[in-house]
Amino acid sequence: MTDFTIDPGRGPHAAADLSDEALEYLYKILTWELAIRTSRDTFVARLVELLEAREGIDETIDELRRERELMRFASEVLADIERLPVTTPEPTAETYGLYL
């Protein structure tokens, strides 16, 4: 696990393309670095902030989950379309513009 991309320009979907494994790896890196760089009290305060931030945002989270599902669905549909065989038109006899 050495390479992953987070696009801040995508707002709440910045890390949507990360696999669960990559996200867990990133979480472990983040918590480890916070533990190293901060005091125990500050580290615990950050964890408490995280727990408090989760309170009362269930509707927002549900909406973002729906948006993600729609994004994944659209991506799968486009991938399916790209896999469709391409047909080329058969050469036809020349016409002279006389249609009855």
N, CA, C and O of each residue as an XYZ file, in Angstrom:
400
protein
N       0.860     -1.172      0.000
C       0.000      0.000      0.000
C       0.900      1.226      0.000
O       1.314      1.709      1.054
N       1.190      1.712     -1.173
C       2.074      2.867     -1.227
C       1.483      4.048     -1.966
O       2.007      5.157     -1.866
N       0.404      3.842     -2.705
C      -0.098      4.924     -3.533
C      -1.621      4.981     -3.482
O      -2.307      4.000     -3.771
N      -2.129      6.142     -3.111
C      -3.565      6.376     -3.198
C      -3.785      7.858     -3.404
O      -2.929      8.679     -3.075
N      -4.938      8.193     -3.949
C      -5.218      9.574     -4.308
C      -6.454     10.068     -3.587
O      -7.480      9.390     -3.537
N      -6.338     11.261     -3.031
C      -7.466     11.946     -2.407
C      -7.599     13.277     -3.122
O      -6.638     14.040     -3.205
N      -8.784     13.557     -3.637
C      -9.021     14.782     -4.394
C      -9.864     15.744     -3.571
O     -11.086     15.604     -3.541
N      -9.247     16.725     -2.897
C     -10.001     17.663     -2.064
C     -11.055     18.449     -2.844
O     -12.017     18.945     -2.258
N     -10.880     18.563     -4.153
C     -11.846     19.285     -4.970
C     -13.193     18.592     -5.066
O     -14.163     19.188     -5.534
N     -13.266     17.338     -4.629
C     -14.525     16.587     -4.677
C     -15.333     16.706     -3.386
O     -16.315     15.990     -3.187
N     -14.911     17.612     -2.523
C     -15.656     17.863     -1.291
C     -15.780     16.617     -0.435
O     -14.785     15.943     -0.169
N     -17.011     16.300      0.007
C     -17.193     15.157      0.899
C     -16.907     13.806      0.233
O     -16.903     12.770      0.898
N     -16.670     13.824     -1.066
C     -16.354     12.586     -1.779
C     -14.876     12.507     -2.142
O     -14.492     11.745     -3.028
N     -14.053     13.291     -1.462
C     -12.623     13.392     -1.777
C     -11.931     12.032     -1.763
O     -11.064     11.777     -2.599
N     -12.290     11.173     -0.846
C     -11.635      9.870     -0.728
C     -12.562      8.732     -1.131
O     -12.328      7.583     -0.757
N     -13.598      9.033     -1.881
C     -14.606      8.023     -2.243
C     -14.019      6.863     -3.040
O     -14.524      5.743     -2.964
N     -12.969      7.117     -3.795
C     -12.401      6.073     -4.638
C     -11.433      5.160     -3.901
O     -10.975      4.163     -4.460
N     -11.119      5.487     -2.658
C     -10.223      4.625     -1.889
C     -10.926      3.325     -1.524
O     -12.117      3.313     -1.213
N     -10.182      2.245     -1.567
C     -10.731      0.971     -1.098
C     -10.843      1.016      0.421
O     -10.240      1.872      1.070
N     -11.612      0.097      0.982
C     -11.731      0.028      2.436
C     -10.366     -0.235      3.070
O     -10.054      0.301      4.134
N      -9.561     -1.060      2.412
C      -8.236     -1.372      2.937
C      -7.350     -0.125      2.944
O      -6.630      0.126      3.910
N      -7.407      0.647      1.870
C      -6.598      1.871      1.804
C      -7.055      2.877      2.854
O      -6.231      3.545      3.477
N      -8.354      2.984      3.050
C      -8.877      3.905      4.051
C      -8.453      3.485      5.462
O      -8.094      4.331      6.281
N      -8.496      2.198      5.739
C      -8.057      1.712      7.046
C      -6.566      1.964      7.248
O      -6.132      2.329      8.341
N      -5.793      1.769      6.194
C      -4.348      2.034      6.259
C      -4.099      3.511      6.547
O      -3.259      3.850      7.380
N      -4.818      4.378      5.870
C      -4.690      5.814      6.086
C      -5.089      6.188      7.512
O      -4.439      7.022      8.142
N      -6.147      5.578      8.015
C      -6.588      5.818      9.389
C      -5.484      5.429     10.394
O      -5.216      6.155     11.350
N      -4.859      4.279     10.155
C      -3.793      3.842     11.059
C      -2.611      4.812     11.032
O      -2.025      5.123     12.069
N      -2.274      5.284      9.834
C      -1.185      6.265      9.718
C      -1.551      7.532     10.477
O      -0.741      8.059     11.240
N      -2.751      8.015     10.274
C      -3.191      9.250     10.910
C      -3.185      9.140     12.428
O      -2.661     10.023     13.108
N      -3.761      8.066     12.972
C      -3.808      7.945     14.430
C      -2.406      7.775     15.011
O      -2.105      8.305     16.080
N      -1.553      7.039     14.309
C      -0.181      6.867     14.775
C       0.545      8.204     14.818
O       1.204      8.531     15.805
N       0.419      8.980     13.736
C       1.085     10.284     13.687
C       0.540     11.239     14.744
O       1.304     11.973     15.371
N      -0.772     11.233     14.944
C      -1.340     12.085     15.996
C      -0.805     11.690     17.370
O      -0.505     12.548     18.200
N      -0.689     10.388     17.599
C      -0.165      9.921     18.889
C       1.285     10.365     19.079
O       1.679     10.750     20.180
N       2.070     10.311     18.015
C       3.482     10.691     18.115
C       3.642     12.200     18.274
O       4.458     12.658     19.073
N       2.868     12.970     17.517
C       3.066     14.421     17.448
C       2.377     15.213     18.546
O       2.682     16.391     18.735
N       1.452     14.593     19.274
C       0.703     15.329     20.289
C       0.852     14.655     21.645
O       1.289     13.509     21.750
N       0.480     15.391     22.665
C       0.487     14.812     24.010
C      -0.701     13.853     24.136
O      -1.601     13.844     23.296
N      -0.684     13.061     25.183
C      -1.787     12.125     25.416
C      -3.110     12.872     25.545
O      -4.119     12.437     24.991
N      -3.117     13.988     26.267
C      -4.346     14.753     26.452
C      -4.875     15.305     25.128
O      -6.078     15.268     24.871
N      -3.981     15.809     24.302
C      -4.399     16.338     23.004
C      -4.910     15.221     22.106
O      -5.899     15.397     21.394
N      -4.242     14.075     22.137
C      -4.676     12.924     21.354
C      -6.082     12.500     21.752
O      -6.938     12.291     20.892
N      -6.321     12.373     23.039
C      -7.647     11.989     23.530
C      -8.678     13.055     23.167
O      -9.808     12.724     22.805
N      -8.304     14.319     23.258
C      -9.216     15.408     22.885
C      -9.613     15.300     21.412
O     -10.766     15.558     21.068
N      -8.677     14.924     20.539
C      -8.987     14.751     19.104
C      -9.971     13.601     18.899
O     -10.884     13.693     18.079
N      -9.779     12.533     19.642
C     -10.705     11.406     19.536
C     -12.103     11.801     20.015
O     -13.104     11.406     19.417
N     -12.165     12.570     21.080
C     -13.453     13.055     21.580
C     -14.107     13.968     20.542
O     -15.315     13.887     20.322
N     -13.316     14.835     19.903
C     -13.841     15.704     18.839
C     -14.435     14.865     17.712
O     -15.485     15.202     17.165
N     -13.765     13.787     17.372
C     -14.251     12.906     16.314
C     -15.595     12.285     16.694
O     -16.517     12.234     15.880
N     -15.693     11.820     17.920
C     -16.959     11.241     18.391
C     -18.070     12.284     18.416
O     -19.203     11.998     18.030
N     -17.751     13.472     18.861
C     -18.759     14.536     18.921
C     -19.177     14.992     17.523
O     -20.337     15.343     17.305
N     -18.245     14.987     16.587
C     -18.567     15.401     15.217
C     -19.561     14.438     14.573
O     -20.342     14.841     13.711
N     -19.538     13.199     14.974
C     -20.429     12.175     14.399
C     -21.860     12.315     14.903
O     -22.796     11.859     14.247
N     -22.034     12.932     16.047
C     -23.360     13.104     16.630
C     -24.213     14.053     15.789
O     -23.749     15.124     15.400
N     -25.433     13.669     15.514
C     -26.385     14.561     14.866
C     -26.206     14.768     13.373
O     -26.840     15.655     12.802
N     -25.361     13.975     12.724
C     -25.197     14.153     11.283
C     -25.637     12.915     10.491
O     -25.195     12.708      9.360
N     -26.494     12.107     11.080
C     -26.935     10.881     10.416
C     -27.627     11.156      9.080
O     -27.415     10.427      8.111
N     -28.448     12.195      9.024
C     -29.137     12.513      7.768
C     -28.135     12.890      6.683
O     -28.270     12.460      5.538
N     -27.149     13.676      7.029
C     -26.118     14.077      6.064
C     -25.347     12.859      5.572
O     -25.080     12.724      4.377
N     -24.994     11.986      6.487
C     -24.262     10.771      6.122
C     -25.107      9.901      5.200
O     -24.600      9.383      4.205
N     -26.381      9.735      5.516
C     -27.268      8.938      4.657
C     -27.367      9.540      3.261
O     -27.361      8.805      2.274
N     -27.457     10.857      3.163
C     -27.522     11.532      1.863
C     -26.238     11.316      1.071
O     -26.283     11.038     -0.127
N     -25.097     11.444      1.739
C     -23.820     11.218      1.059
C     -23.684      9.773      0.610
O     -23.122      9.511     -0.453
N     -24.183      8.835      1.394
C     -24.157      7.428      0.974
C     -24.998      7.219     -0.277
O     -24.591      6.496     -1.186
N     -26.178      7.851     -0.329
C     -27.019      7.749     -1.524
C     -26.308      8.339     -2.739
O     -26.334      7.754     -3.822
N     -25.670      9.503     -2.557
C     -24.926     10.132     -3.652
C     -23.812      9.210     -4.143
O     -23.598      9.070     -5.348
N     -23.111      8.591     -3.213
C     -22.022      7.683     -3.596
C     -22.551      6.486     -4.377
O     -21.947      6.061     -5.362
N     -23.682      5.948     -3.932
C     -24.263      4.815     -4.651
C     -24.652      5.214     -6.070
O     -24.446      4.449     -7.012
N     -25.215      6.411     -6.223
C     -25.569      6.896     -7.555
C     -24.314      7.104     -8.409
O     -24.315      6.798     -9.601
N     -23.260      7.617     -7.806
C     -22.007      7.810     -8.538
C     -21.437      6.463     -8.989
O     -20.979      6.328    -10.123
N     -21.466      5.482     -8.109
C     -20.963      4.146     -8.466
C     -21.814      3.522     -9.561
O     -21.292      2.904    -10.489
N     -23.132      3.687     -9.448
C     -24.033      3.147    -10.458
C     -23.734      3.766    -11.821
O     -23.623      3.053    -12.819
N     -23.604      5.082    -11.863
C     -23.309      5.767    -13.125
C     -21.974      5.295    -13.693
O     -21.851      5.089    -14.901
N     -20.986      5.126    -12.839
C     -19.676      4.658    -13.281
C     -19.770      3.247    -13.860
O     -19.153      2.954    -14.884
N     -20.538      2.375    -13.210
C     -20.704      1.012    -13.711
C     -21.436      0.996    -15.041
O     -21.077      0.228    -15.934
N     -22.459      1.834    -15.190
C     -23.198      1.902    -16.454
C     -22.268      2.365    -17.578
O     -22.274      1.786    -18.665
N     -21.471      3.406    -17.320
C     -20.536      3.886    -18.339
C     -19.504      2.819    -18.699
O     -19.139      2.678    -19.866
N     -19.034      2.071    -17.705
C     -18.080      0.998    -17.977
C     -18.730     -0.096    -18.816
O     -18.103     -0.642    -19.723
N     -19.990     -0.419    -18.514
C     -20.718     -1.414    -19.313
C     -20.880     -0.944    -20.748
O     -20.722     -1.733    -21.680
N     -21.190      0.321    -20.934
C     -21.355      0.876    -22.283
C     -20.037      0.787    -23.054
O     -20.029      0.459    -24.241
N     -18.932      1.079    -22.382
C     -17.627      1.008    -23.047
C     -17.278     -0.415    -23.476
O     -16.540     -0.608    -24.443
N     -17.804     -1.412    -22.764
C     -17.511     -2.808    -23.090
C     -18.388     -3.344    -24.220
O     -18.126     -4.433    -24.730
N     -19.401     -2.617    -24.614
C     -20.266     -3.072    -25.701
C     -19.474     -3.137    -26.996
O     -18.612     -2.296    -27.248
N     -19.768     -4.143    -27.819
C     -19.038     -4.227    -29.094
C     -19.409     -3.056    -30.001
O     -20.547     -2.586    -30.019
N     -18.424     -2.614    -30.737
C     -18.638     -1.511    -31.662
C     -18.991     -2.091    -33.020
O     -18.328     -3.009    -33.503
N     -20.023     -1.560    -33.625
C     -20.389     -2.006    -34.962
C     -20.052     -0.913    -35.952
O     -20.187      0.277    -35.668
N     -19.619     -1.336    -37.100
C     -19.333     -0.374    -38.158
C     -20.391     -0.544    -39.232
O     -20.816     -1.667    -39.503
N     -20.814      0.520    -39.835
C     -21.846      0.398    -40.857
C     -21.308     -0.357    -42.073
O     -20.159     -0.186    -42.480
N     -22.174     -1.192    -42.636
C     -21.826     -1.926    -43.847
C     -21.797     -0.961    -45.023
O     -22.634     -0.062    -45.102
N     -20.853     -1.131    -45.932
C     -20.871     -0.268    -47.112
C     -22.137     -0.536    -47.927
O     -22.515     -1.686    -48.148
N     -22.763      0.508    -48.355
C     -24.001      0.361    -49.129
C     -23.780      0.880    -50.551
O     -22.827      1.604    -50.839
N     -24.689      0.483    -51.410
C     -24.629      0.971    -52.792
C     -24.905      2.455    -52.801
O     -25.657      2.962    -51.968
N     -24.294      3.153    -53.748
C     -24.527      4.595    -53.850
C     -25.962      4.877    -54.209
O     -26.576      4.168    -55.006
N     -26.470      5.891    -53.625
C     -27.835      6.332    -53.973
C     -27.728      7.608    -54.786
O     -26.711      8.301    -54.763
N     -28.780      7.894    -55.491
C     -28.781      9.073    -56.355
C     -29.788     10.084    -55.907
O     -30.156     10.968    -56.681
N     -30.249      9.990    -54.685
C     -31.175     10.986    -54.157
C     -32.598     10.850    -54.628
O     -33.401     11.759    -54.417
N     -32.946      9.725    -55.270
C     -34.316      9.534    -55.725
C     -35.030      8.609    -54.744
O     -34.816      7.397    -54.739
N     -35.853      9.188    -53.943
C     -36.586      8.407    -52.950
C     -38.059      8.469    -53.275
O     -38.591      9.555    -53.508
N     -38.715      7.362    -53.297
C     -40.155      7.318    -53.558
C     -40.925      7.020    -52.310
O     -42.153      6.946    -52.346
